[in-house]
Amino acid sequence: MPAETQPKRPLVAALLTDGMWSHDLANVIQVFGDSVTLGEAPACELVFVAPTERVELDHGLSARAVPLEDFPWRPDLVCVPGFTDPASSLLPQSPGGRAAERDLDACTAWLRDTHDAGAQVASLGTGSFLLARAGLLDEAPCTTHHAYAEFFRSLFPRVPLEPELILTHDARLGIWTSAGGASGLDLCLSLLSALAGPRRAAAVAGAMSLWRPHSPDARQEAFGMPETTVGELAMSDIDTLRKVVRSDLSHPWTVSEMARRAGMSERTLQRRFLQGTGETPKAWLGTQRIELAAALLEQTDLPLPLVAQRVGLGSADVLYRLFRDRYGESPSAHRRRFSPI
């Protein structure tokens, strides 16, 4: 990146220090870095920052980074990968390969300053330990890798930890957290959707084979997540509920039914949706329906009444009104823009 100007694209900084998990960093790279599969420039500018020019990750891997003191820009988003062993990385008295105390102090100070300057901050798995150490989670409900939940509580007893959640998002504070493993990839895709729009996030997910690709020979296939059996699912978190709802958007979902399926009150559902997505359940559902309608218009020849039925909007008139509100054009005009010449 040129040193004299702030990048024009959204700037994502991966904040690294010794002992972090390369798997989490790979999730950040796949979502925000160059996408050869997409065949186009990435939607964001990705840079590694660290207290030193090189950090040691797990399994003998290492990464080069821009030293924090030399980093001249304010990122739009900071992603913090998790630690493979939070105890050995964060406790000074622990033996072995812990990160130096001065490096941790540098990371936490930079993280606080960057967040105060307006950047959103997200942790993958046990990266939440660094956010908590920086004092960013004192008022933000958060999650972490479930295997380290009790250790987290022992270090940060006043932080409102909810380890049963997969993803959390405090829109007021600009704080995102995820549980361990693959949930970090879900978090990165949600972040990309917030930075560059849901269509871009869907394209990246499709390039990673996370969604069923549209087949030119099967024009009636719906675009979306792989089919999920709703049946008797015992849902205990918002992420599972969202997947179930997305798998059957033609169903006449109500907030009360969503709460009942998730096994919680409507009030709790509203609170957890706001924490995890920054939207109310009703607003989120509307977004999912209109985004699926756009994809069906672009990728199929389904008539408008059937598109409306497939996405749970009831009639072509409702689809027309909501589509114009969202995209500023009619469904038919949108379809023509994506039709082969």
Secondary structure as GFF3:
##gff-version 3
##sequence-region A 1 341
A	DSSP	beta_strand	11	15	.	.	.	ID=ss1
A	DSSP	alpha_helix	22	32	.	.	.	ID=ss2
A	DSSP	beta_strand	45	50	.	.	.	ID=ss3
A	DSSP	beta_strand	54	56	.	.	.	ID=ss4
A	DSSP	beta_strand	62	64	.	.	.	ID=ss5
A	DSSP	beta_strand	66	67	.	.	.	ID=ss6
A	DSSP	three_ten_helix	68	70	.	.	.	ID=ss7
A	DSSP	beta_strand	77	80	.	.	.	ID=ss8
A	DSSP	alpha_helix	86	90	.	.	.	ID=ss9
A	DSSP	alpha_helix	101	116	.	.	.	ID=ss10
A	DSSP	beta_strand	120	123	.	.	.	ID=ss11
A	DSSP	three_ten_helix	125	127	.	.	.	ID=ss12
A	DSSP	alpha_helix	128	133	.	.	.	ID=ss13
A	DSSP	three_ten_helix	146	148	.	.	.	ID=ss14
A	DSSP	alpha_helix	149	155	.	.	.	ID=ss15
A	DSSP	beta_strand	167	170	.	.	.	ID=ss16
A	DSSP	beta_strand	175	178	.	.	.	ID=ss17
A	DSSP	alpha_helix	183	196	.	.	.	ID=ss18
A	DSSP	alpha_helix	198	207	.	.	.	ID=ss19
A	DSSP	alpha_helix	238	247	.	.	.	ID=ss20
A	DSSP	alpha_helix	255	262	.	.	.	ID=ss21
A	DSSP	alpha_helix	266	277	.	.	.	ID=ss22
A	DSSP	alpha_helix	281	299	.	.	.	ID=ss23
A	DSSP	alpha_helix	304	310	.	.	.	ID=ss24
A	DSSP	alpha_helix	316	327	.	.	.	ID=ss25
A	DSSP	alpha_helix	331	338	.	.	.	ID=ss26
###
